Amino acid sequence: MGLFVIGFDKVESFSLSDLPSRTKFTVVIPFRNEAENLEALLLSVSNLNYPKTHYEIILVNDDSTDTSIDAIESFLKKQKSPLKNIRIIDNYRQSNSPKKDAITLAINNANYDWIITTDADCLLPSYWLDAFDEKIQTSDTVAIVGPVNLITTSSFLNRFQTLEILALQGVTLGSFGIRFPFMCNGANFCYKKSVFKDCNGFEGNNNIASGDDLFLLEKIHKQYKARVHYLKSEKAIVHTKGESNLNSLIQQRLRWASKTNNYSNWYSKITGLIVLLGNLIFNIILVLLLLNAINIRIATALLVIKISVDFLLLFKSARFFKQEHQLSAFIFSSLLYPIFNIYVATLSFFKPYKWKGRIFKK
């Protein structure tokens, strides 16, 4: 974690220079039963500052059973001028991963070489594409990982999730800073179509339902190394919805845990193991304290060291995302998170997870 703290500051902040728009993008958005979110997403799309002649939106309908299509069509009809750069296509299932199938189909139908993926429950900042365009123009890159944060509410569950996302973004940034990137989020991931095809897309891991982001990053980084970058820009932050209840949160984390055994990156495996063991030891110390089986000074020192290092990285991430106010929930979340983490890790060995109304096994 100390290395990630150091790496965080090594990634330079990126500021826009008002360069003329040059890059043409295909924005890929798979969706399944997202009727309640699509209007807000499309509104953020319509507010993009980027020239409409320089990007297209491909919405991939993954067998929605709600009114998602009606929501899209209703939004488009309300527009004063027709949005000709938006297409809807139906997903074609070929593997155990509907989302990877949807992204692959969209890429095969894309008109432009630069692909950006995001999710249907996201809100896009107005200078989103401008930030990616200028990063592409000013660096030798083939793939760019963008920042993601939660849409915040006042509930503790949302604060708990926000702190975890901020921590994950901190680790993501830090790993780029020490040149061992192994994390990204498909809600804000940009890469060249030619690179996707050179890496054979999702071949080799499309038996796993999730992981359209991490496994692809592993492949691209293995082949292109220093040409993979993180876009540390406030103008590029995509906001996504948190889970609305504890059961949905557990299902999401079970989905995330289902990928861990398939990482090929040794650094990500070691990091995951250290985090898991750290949380396990944290729980053991708490139990030993309750049983009066450990010296309270030793236990306190160990817990304070762990919490302090976690807080340092979290603070840096919260400051970048302007979410410092969320740190008020840090102490309680720090006590709760190790229990939650070990519970989900244990559950993932025995329980399948539910995602978009479908059940997937690990």
C-alpha positions as CSV (number, residue, x, y, z in Angstrom):
1,M,0.0,0.0,0.0
2,G,3.0,2.3,0.7
3,L,4.1,1.7,-2.9
4,F,0.7,2.7,-4.2
5,V,0.9,5.9,-2.1
6,I,4.2,6.7,-3.8
7,G,3.0,5.7,-7.2
8,F,-0.1,7.9,-6.9
9,D,1.9,11.1,-6.9
10,K,4.1,9.9,-9.8
11,V,1.1,10.0,-12.2
12,E,1.0,13.6,-13.4
13,S,-2.3,15.4,-13.4
14,F,-3.5,16.1,-16.9
15,S,-4.9,19.5,-17.9
16,L,-6.6,20.4,-21.1
17,S,-4.9,22.8,-23.5
18,D,-7.9,23.6,-25.7
19,L,-6.3,21.7,-28.7
20,P,-8.5,21.4,-31.8
21,S,-10.4,18.1,-31.7
22,R,-8.8,15.5,-33.8
23,T,-9.6,11.9,-32.6
24,K,-12.7,10.1,-33.7
25,F,-14.3,7.8,-31.1
26,T,-16.8,5.0,-31.0
27,V,-18.5,5.0,-27.5
28,V,-19.7,1.5,-26.6
29,I,-22.5,1.1,-24.1
30,P,-23.9,-2.3,-23.4
31,F,-27.2,-2.3,-21.5
32,R,-29.7,-4.8,-20.1
33,N,-32.9,-3.6,-18.2
34,E,-31.6,-0.1,-17.7
35,A,-34.8,1.9,-18.4
36,E,-34.5,3.9,-15.2
37,N,-30.9,5.0,-16.1
38,L,-30.8,5.5,-19.8
39,E,-32.5,8.9,-20.0
40,A,-29.9,10.4,-17.6
41,L,-27.0,8.8,-19.5
42,L,-28.3,10.0,-22.9
43,L,-28.8,13.5,-21.5
44,S,-25.1,13.5,-20.4
45,V,-24.2,12.2,-23.9
46,S,-26.2,15.1,-25.6
47,N,-24.3,17.6,-23.4
48,L,-20.9,16.4,-24.5
49,N,-18.8,19.3,-25.6
50,Y,-17.0,17.3,-28.4
51,P,-18.0,17.8,-32.1
52,K,-20.8,15.3,-33.0
53,T,-19.0,14.6,-36.3
54,H,-16.1,13.1,-34.3
55,Y,-17.9,10.4,-32.3
56,E,-20.6,7.8,-32.5
57,I,-22.6,6.0,-29.8
58,I,-23.3,2.3,-30.1
59,L,-25.9,1.1,-27.6
60,V,-25.9,-2.7,-27.4
61,N,-29.2,-4.2,-26.1
62,D,-28.4,-7.3,-24.2
63,D,-31.8,-9.0,-24.3
64,S,-33.6,-6.4,-22.1
65,T,-37.0,-7.4,-20.8
66,D,-38.0,-3.9,-19.6
67,T,-38.8,-0.7,-21.4
68,S,-35.1,0.2,-22.1
69,I,-35.7,0.5,-25.9
70,D,-38.8,2.7,-25.3
71,A,-36.8,4.9,-23.0
72,I,-34.1,5.4,-25.7
73,E,-36.6,6.1,-28.4
74,S,-38.6,8.5,-26.2
75,F,-35.5,10.5,-25.4
76,L,-34.4,10.7,-29.0
77,K,-37.8,12.0,-30.1
78,K,-37.6,14.8,-27.5
79,Q,-34.5,16.2,-29.0
80,K,-34.9,19.4,-31.0
81,S,-32.3,18.3,-33.6
82,P,-32.0,14.6,-34.4
83,L,-29.0,12.7,-32.9
84,K,-27.7,10.9,-36.0
85,N,-24.6,9.5,-34.3
86,I,-26.5,7.1,-32.0
87,R,-27.2,3.5,-33.0
88,I,-28.9,0.6,-31.2
89,I,-27.9,-3.0,-32.0
90,D,-29.0,-6.3,-30.5
91,N,-26.4,-8.4,-28.7
92,Y,-25.5,-11.8,-30.1
93,R,-24.5,-14.3,-27.5
94,Q,-21.5,-16.4,-28.3
95,S,-19.9,-17.1,-24.9
96,N,-20.6,-17.2,-21.2
97,S,-20.0,-13.5,-20.9
98,P,-22.9,-11.4,-22.4
99,K,-21.1,-8.1,-21.8
100,K,-17.9,-9.2,-23.6
101,D,-20.1,-10.4,-26.5
102,A,-21.8,-7.1,-26.6
103,I,-18.5,-5.1,-26.6
104,T,-17.0,-7.4,-29.2
105,L,-20.1,-7.0,-31.4
106,A,-20.0,-3.2,-31.1
107,I,-16.3,-3.0,-31.9
108,N,-16.8,-5.1,-35.0
109,N,-19.5,-2.6,-36.0
110,A,-17.5,0.5,-35.0
111,N,-16.7,3.1,-37.6
112,Y,-13.7,4.5,-35.7
113,D,-10.5,3.1,-34.4
114,W,-10.7,4.6,-30.9
115,I,-13.1,2.7,-28.6
116,I,-14.4,4.0,-25.3
117,T,-16.5,1.7,-23.1
118,T,-18.9,3.0,-20.4
119,D,-22.0,1.7,-18.6
120,A,-25.7,2.5,-18.9
121,D,-25.9,3.7,-15.3
122,C,-23.2,6.3,-15.7
123,L,-23.1,10.1,-16.2
124,L,-20.5,11.5,-18.5
125,P,-18.7,14.8,-17.9
126,S,-19.1,17.4,-20.7
127,Y,-15.4,17.5,-21.5
128,W,-15.0,13.7,-21.3
129,L,-14.0,13.1,-25.0
130,D,-11.9,16.3,-25.1
131,A,-9.8,14.9,-22.3
132,F,-9.2,11.6,-24.0
133,D,-8.5,13.4,-27.3
134,E,-5.9,15.6,-25.9
135,K,-4.2,12.7,-24.0
136,I,-4.1,10.8,-27.3
137,Q,-2.7,13.8,-29.2
138,T,0.0,14.6,-26.6
139,S,1.3,11.1,-25.7
140,D,2.3,7.8,-27.4
141,T,-0.6,5.7,-26.2
142,V,-2.7,2.8,-27.3
143,A,-4.9,2.4,-24.2
144,I,-6.1,4.9,-21.6
145,V,-7.7,4.1,-18.2
146,G,-10.1,6.8,-17.0
147,P,-11.2,7.8,-13.5
148,V,-14.5,6.5,-12.0
149,N,-16.4,7.6,-9.0
150,L,-19.9,7.0,-7.5
151,I,-22.8,9.4,-7.6
152,T,-23.0,10.3,-3.9
153,T,-26.1,10.2,-1.6
154,S,-26.4,10.7,2.1
155,S,-26.8,7.0,3.0
156,F,-24.1,5.1,4.9
157,L,-24.2,2.3,2.4
158,N,-23.4,4.8,-0.3
159,R,-20.5,6.3,1.8
160,F,-19.2,2.8,2.4
161,Q,-19.2,2.0,-1.3
162,T,-17.7,5.4,-2.2
163,L,-14.8,4.9,0.2
164,E,-14.1,1.5,-1.4
165,I,-14.3,2.9,-4.9
166,L,-11.9,5.7,-3.9
167,A,-9.5,3.1,-2.5
168,L,-9.7,1.1,-5.7
169,Q,-9.1,4.2,-7.8
170,G,-6.2,5.0,-5.5
171,V,-4.7,1.6,-6.1
172,T,-5.3,1.9,-9.8
173,L,-3.6,5.2,-10.0
174,G,-0.7,4.0,-7.7
175,S,-0.2,0.9,-9.8
176,F,0.3,3.0,-12.9
177,G,2.7,5.2,-11.0
178,I,5.0,2.3,-10.2
179,R,4.5,0.9,-13.7
180,F,2.6,-2.3,-12.7
181,P,-0.9,-1.4,-13.8
182,F,-3.4,-4.2,-13.1
183,M,-6.7,-2.5,-12.4
184,C,-9.2,-0.4,-14.4
185,N,-12.9,0.1,-14.7
186,G,-14.9,-0.7,-17.9
187,A,-17.1,2.3,-17.1
188,N,-14.2,4.5,-18.4
189,F,-11.7,2.5,-20.6
190,C,-10.4,3.7,-23.9
191,Y,-8.3,1.7,-26.4
192,K,-7.7,1.3,-30.1
193,K,-9.8,-1.2,-32.1
194,S,-6.7,-2.4,-33.8
195,V,-5.0,-3.1,-30.5
196,F,-8.1,-5.0,-29.3
197,K,-7.9,-7.2,-32.4
198,D,-4.1,-7.6,-32.0
199,C,-4.7,-8.9,-28.5
200,N,-7.4,-11.3,-29.8
201,G,-10.0,-9.4,-27.8
202,F,-11.5,-11.3,-24.9
203,E,-10.3,-14.7,-26.2
204,G,-9.1,-16.9,-23.4
205,N,-11.3,-15.4,-20.7
206,N,-14.8,-15.2,-22.2
207,N,-15.9,-18.1,-20.1
208,I,-15.9,-15.7,-17.2
209,A,-19.0,-13.5,-17.2
210,S,-17.2,-10.3,-15.9
211,G,-13.7,-9.0,-16.4
212,D,-14.1,-7.2,-19.7
213,D,-11.8,-4.5,-18.3
214,L,-9.1,-6.1,-16.1
215,F,-8.3,-9.1,-18.4
216,L,-8.2,-6.8,-21.5
217,L,-5.9,-4.4,-19.6
218,E,-3.6,-7.3,-18.7
219,K,-3.4,-8.4,-22.4
220,I,-2.7,-4.8,-23.7
221,H,-0.1,-4.0,-21.0
222,K,1.7,-7.3,-21.6
223,Q,2.1,-6.4,-25.3
224,Y,2.4,-2.6,-25.2
225,K,3.9,-1.8,-21.8
226,A,4.6,1.9,-21.5
227,R,2.0,2.8,-24.1
228,V,-0.8,2.2,-21.6
229,H,-1.7,5.3,-19.5
230,Y,-4.0,6.6,-16.8
231,L,-5.9,9.8,-17.5
232,K,-5.5,11.7,-14.2
233,S,-7.9,14.5,-15.1
234,E,-11.0,15.9,-13.3
235,K,-12.5,16.5,-16.7
236,A,-12.6,12.8,-17.4
237,I,-14.3,11.5,-14.3
238,V,-17.3,9.3,-15.0
239,H,-19.8,8.9,-12.3
240,T,-21.7,5.7,-11.8
241,K,-24.5,4.6,-9.5
242,G,-23.8,2.6,-6.3
243,E,-25.8,-0.4,-5.3
244,S,-29.1,0.4,-3.6
245,N,-29.1,-2.3,-1.0
246,L,-26.8,-4.7,0.9
247,N,-27.8,-7.8,-1.1
248,S,-27.1,-6.1,-4.4
249,L,-23.7,-4.9,-3.1
250,I,-22.8,-8.5,-2.0
251,Q,-23.8,-9.8,-5.5
252,Q,-21.6,-7.2,-7.2
253,R,-18.6,-8.0,-5.0
254,L,-19.1,-11.7,-5.6
255,R,-19.0,-10.9,-9.3
256,W,-15.7,-9.0,-8.8
257,A,-14.3,-11.9,-6.7
258,S,-15.1,-14.4,-9.4
259,K,-12.3,-13.0,-11.6
260,T,-9.4,-13.3,-9.1
261,N,-8.4,-16.9,-9.8
262,N,-8.0,-16.0,-13.5
263,Y,-5.5,-13.2,-13.2
264,S,-2.3,-13.9,-15.1
265,N,-0.5,-10.8,-13.7
266,W,1.6,-12.0,-10.7
267,Y,1.6,-8.5,-9.2
268,S,-2.2,-8.4,-9.0
269,K,-2.2,-11.8,-7.4
270,I,0.3,-10.8,-4.7
271,T,-1.6,-7.6,-4.0
272,G,-4.9,-9.4,-3.7
273,L,-3.4,-12.0,-1.4
274,I,-1.8,-9.3,0.8
275,V,-5.1,-7.4,1.0
276,L,-7.0,-10.5,1.9
277,L,-4.5,-11.6,4.5
278,G,-4.4,-8.0,5.9
279,N,-8.2,-8.1,6.4
280,L,-8.1,-11.6,7.8
281,I,-5.4,-10.6,10.4
282,F,-7.4,-7.5,11.2
283,N,-10.4,-9.7,12.1
284,I,-8.3,-12.1,14.1
285,I,-6.8,-9.2,16.1
286,L,-10.3,-8.0,16.9
287,V,-11.4,-11.5,18.1
288,L,-8.2,-11.8,20.2
289,L,-9.0,-8.5,21.8
290,L,-12.5,-9.6,22.7
291,L,-11.0,-12.8,24.2
292,N,-8.4,-10.7,26.0
293,A,-5.7,-13.0,24.3
294,I,-3.5,-10.2,23.0
295,N,-1.8,-7.3,24.6
296,I,-4.0,-4.2,23.9
297,R,-1.0,-2.0,23.1
298,I,0.3,-4.4,20.5
299,A,-3.1,-4.8,19.0
300,T,-3.8,-1.1,18.9
301,A,-0.4,-0.4,17.3
302,L,-1.0,-3.0,14.6
303,L,-4.5,-1.7,13.8
304,V,-3.4,1.9,13.8
305,I,-0.5,1.2,11.4
306,K,-2.9,-0.6,8.9
307,I,-5.6,2.1,9.2
308,S,-3.0,4.9,8.8
309,V,-1.5,3.6,5.6
310,D,-5.0,2.9,4.2
311,F,-6.1,6.4,5.1
312,L,-3.1,8.1,3.4
313,L,-3.9,6.5,0.1
314,L,-7.6,7.1,0.5
315,F,-7.0,10.7,1.4
316,K,-5.0,11.3,-1.8
317,S,-7.7,9.6,-3.9
318,A,-10.5,11.6,-2.1
319,R,-8.7,14.8,-2.7
320,F,-8.3,14.1,-6.4
321,F,-12.0,13.3,-6.7
322,K,-13.0,16.1,-4.4
323,Q,-14.7,13.7,-2.0
324,E,-12.9,14.6,1.2
325,H,-16.3,14.9,3.0
326,Q,-16.7,11.1,2.6
327,L,-13.8,10.5,4.9
328,S,-16.1,11.2,7.9
329,A,-17.2,7.6,7.5
330,F,-13.7,6.3,7.4
331,I,-13.2,5.0,10.9
332,F,-16.4,3.0,11.1
333,S,-16.0,1.7,7.6
334,S,-12.4,0.6,8.4
335,L,-13.7,-1.5,11.2
336,L,-16.6,-2.9,9.1
337,Y,-14.8,-3.4,5.8
338,P,-12.4,-6.3,6.8
339,I,-15.4,-8.3,8.1
340,F,-17.3,-7.6,4.8
341,N,-14.2,-8.4,2.7
342,I,-13.6,-11.8,4.3
343,Y,-17.3,-12.6,4.2
344,V,-17.5,-12.0,0.5
345,A,-14.2,-13.8,-0.2
346,T,-15.4,-16.9,1.7
347,L,-18.9,-16.8,0.1
348,S,-17.3,-16.6,-3.4
349,F,-16.0,-20.2,-3.1
350,F,-19.4,-21.6,-2.6
351,K,-22.1,-19.3,-4.0
352,P,-22.9,-18.3,-7.6
353,Y,-23.8,-14.6,-8.2
354,K,-26.7,-12.9,-9.8
355,W,-26.1,-10.2,-12.4
356,K,-28.7,-8.4,-14.5
357,G,-31.3,-11.1,-13.7
358,R,-28.9,-14.0,-14.7
359,I,-27.1,-16.4,-12.4
360,F,-23.4,-17.1,-13.1
361,K,-21.1,-19.7,-11.5
362,K,-17.5,-18.9,-10.6
